[in-house]
Structure formats: structure tokens, C-alpha cells
């Protein structure tokens, strides 16, 4: 057995753990005495094993201490017993190291499980946030739909049909006008789709002046438009995307006169 064998095959660790026979132990002890570098390496190993054992030591119950003190007091003349040096110390260090290893593995497993739980909680929290956002959007839409429905069925609401002219004969828009609550709601389900560069815009004619009632959304079929006092007619034109300051008369597609 040489120094290289000891260092590369974990024999010093086996010696500390009490796993070698008496002859092997004797041989290693002689080498430790004669080789300062090997002894220094051994001391470092031994210190590391002791640290592991101490860090994972289990405090004995208080009952053990009290019983031990009681036994000492009952003895008139304490006996001094000389303990024979054996490899038990190395054996106990081996047990401590094994327990420490198990504790480290258990701690790593618990840490991994904790991280998994944290990730799952984060996913649940994200899903809850998304769900709450969806619920808020649905609540807003529900309120809008309820308001529109109540306005449409109101006895004071008048219905006007805007039919498409020769430039857009397939167009048809249903409008609901309530002069008492000053509201205008339109149904654009039968209004043909436009390209991304154009929008429909609604206008109220007041004594020959066209007043903007708003751009008709591409994403809704039921929507509220601005109410204009003293409007004589409702008109819809095709304008550049985002609307216009004044109507493009030549692109008027439908209108209706109010009673």
C-alpha cells in the first residue's frame, strides 16, 4: 500500500469510518507518522468528518443528563476506567457521516419539493389573475349588454332602419333612439366589413350641418353612439380609418330621417 493508493482509492476515508482490518490500520498509521503531507491531508479529512458529525448531532433528552448526575452522586468513590483505544471512534464517525449524508439527501429532496410547490403556487396565482381579468371583462360586457337591452326595450325608444343605398345595397343598420334618455344604440350586424384602411362613421344632420356621432367599431355589432340634440336624420359614411372631421358626402352609404 503506497501514498498514491491511499489518496486515489478512498482508503483514508475507509480508515476513518472503521472499515479496514487491524493490519491495514497499522500500516496506515505507520505511513501517517512518517509522511507529514499525508498526515496533514488525514487531519483535514478527520476535521471534516467531525464537523459533519457535530453539525448533525442530536441533543439527548434532559432525562439522560439528570439520571447521569444522580448516578454520580450515589457513588461514594467514582471509579476511573481506562478505555482501550479501538476503532470505535472511527465507527461512530462513520455512522455520523452516514446520517449526515442521509440528512443532506433528505434536505435536498425537501428543497426540490418546496421549489415545485412554489412554482405550482405561482402558476395557480397567474391563472387566478388571468381568470379575474377575464371575469372583469365579462362583467363590463354584461353591464353594457344589459344597458343596451334596457334601452332597446324602453317604451320611449324609437326604432329606425338605415337601409343601404345604391353604393352599398346590402347594408342594413337598425338604430334605437330615445329622446328622453338621450341615447342612441345601433345594431351593425348587417353592415358589410371594410378593409383595415377604412371605417364607417355616423353623423347627425342638424339644420344642414353634419355632426359626428362616432366611428362604428369593427369589433362590435351592438354599440352606443353619441346622441345629438335636434337631429333631423342619421347618416353613415365610409371614412379613412379612425374617422374624419367632416363627412365624405360622396361615400354616404345609408341614412334615415327621424320623426
Secondary structure, DSSP 4 states (H G I P E B T S, - for coil): --HHHHHHTTHHHHHHTT-S-HHHHHHHHHHHHH-HHHHHHHHHHHHHHHHHHHHT--PPPHHHHHHHHHHHHH-SSPPP-PPPP-THHHHHHHHHHHHHHHHHHHHHHHHHHHHHHHHHHHHHHHHHHHHHHHHHHHHHHHHHHHHHHHHHH-TT-EEEEEEB-GGGTT-EEEEEEETTTTEEEEEEEESPP--TTEEEEEEEEETTEEEEEEEPPSS-SEEEE---TT--EEEEEEEETT--SS--GGGEEEEEE--
